[in-house]
Amino acid sequence: MAESIHVSLASLLTGPSARENLPATPVSDVRGGRTFYIETFGCQMNEHDSEKVAGVLLRRGYRQVASPDEARLVFYNTCSIREKAAQKVFSRLGEFDPRNNFGRESGKVIGVLGCVAQQEGEQIFKRAPWVSLVCGSASYRKLPLLLARLEAGENRVAGLETDTDETFETELTRRDHPFRAYLTIIEGCDKACSYCIVPYTRGPERNRASESILREVRELADVGYTEIQLLGQTVNSYRDPSNRHLTFSELLLAVAEVRGIRRVRFMTSHPRDMCDDIVQAIDASPALCEHIHLPVQSGSTRVLRAMQRTYTREEYLEKISMMRRARRAISITTDIIVGFPGETEQDFAETLSLVDAAQFDGGFSFQYSPRPHTPAAVMPDAVPESEKSRRLQMLQERQRAIQLQRNQSLVGQVFEVLVEGASRRETQWTGRTSSNRVLNFTSSRTDLLGEYVRVRVTGAGPNSLTGEESIE
């Protein structure tokens, strides 16, 4: 999940606050440049944050370019969930070190955004003195002011507040995906898992009012979006702060009822707040996608307690059983960490047996890496890296076999696919089912991008399906 995502230049400009009475004159350029580049590391929430940043800059007259060499403003929107992701960011920053004879052109404004910015704070300026701006996710509306301070002569500026609701709505959100729109409904986290840095980097849980959410969904539908993905670190912990007091399941149903919306997804859920009313909502509304991402992290209750995950192995498996009892076949995916401090061979065996019992349709698995500001970082009994690697390989092989078997059981079935891409071969297309499975298929038709097509599955691998357009 911590892969680098390059933000596309193809975009639509939409946003709930685009109607604001803002000055017509854009903020003056920083050091003579009106161009910017963003590279995003991390998950969908980071990707959506980059859309917000791009919208703020575009609204002020800046122009996005395809490479850092072309840009005067170079921003890295960062993820700190895994150590490797943070290392990638500092590797990128090193390319601008003026002490490097092969470094890039001087005079650029280099900015670090997102979770690493919040995690490291102004220490980034010491580690990479050529960085001019450090800004956390809750301060993106303040970017024009921060840039104006640089223009006025300040060498370094920072926006690191985490106790504000401004993170939800920027004055303009630039949409990079032509068919799917991301929408943050809850920011931050109160769960305090012992290994997780999110409460530190994104702050406590703040919920967006339901009417604000529904207004933006209607606006997105009006400009042609048919799929909405609701986002939050623990999205199903949502509690409507308005007088309507909608529950998460009620919000899902309300979004699904918006005219023009054909699919509603949500990510990421927490097991503690995964209740039967959410499953009932999925059963009740065809527009709610039958896919739930429910991180388990470990199959051992002992390790779960050390992780402060607030549920036991047995309680998690009961959540799985609840979802498997739904009338619709819900696809369930998960996250798993191996090598948590103190994890024994027996603990790992329990993780493998939970994977066998849950029969996940997909999963992301990682070796534990200590993160600063977390209780787990100072826990004893660290698992050797070689043992972490061995366990991770065993887990991934087990999960891959399960995915292959579950995907093969779908051969012969027909699914509706939202077409998202085309192959170089004219007859080859790719898209996703409502259960979030990738389906590559053939069709003699042209111009299918953005269309919903019925496809019969003819083959299956562990990570995707193959098929052909159904003429029935």
Secondary structure by P-SEA (a helix, b strand, c coil): cccbbbbbcbbbbbcccccccccccccccccccccbbbbbcccaaaaaaaaaaaaaaaaaccccccccccccbbbbbcccccaaaaaaaaaaaacccccccccccccbbbbbbcccccccccccccccccccbbbccccccaaaaaaaaaaacccbbbbbbccccccccccbbbbccccbbbbbcccccccccccccccccccccccccaaaaaaaaaaaaaacccbbbbbccccccccccccccccaaaaaaaaaacccccbbbbcccccccccaaaaaaaaaccccccccccccccccaaaaaaacccccaaaaaaaaaaaaacccbbbbbbbbbcccccccaaaaaaaaaaaaaaccccccccccccccccccccccccccaaaaaaaaaaaaaaaaaaaaaaaaaaccbbbbbccccccccccbbbbbcccbbbbbbcccccccccbbbbbbbccccccbbbbccccc
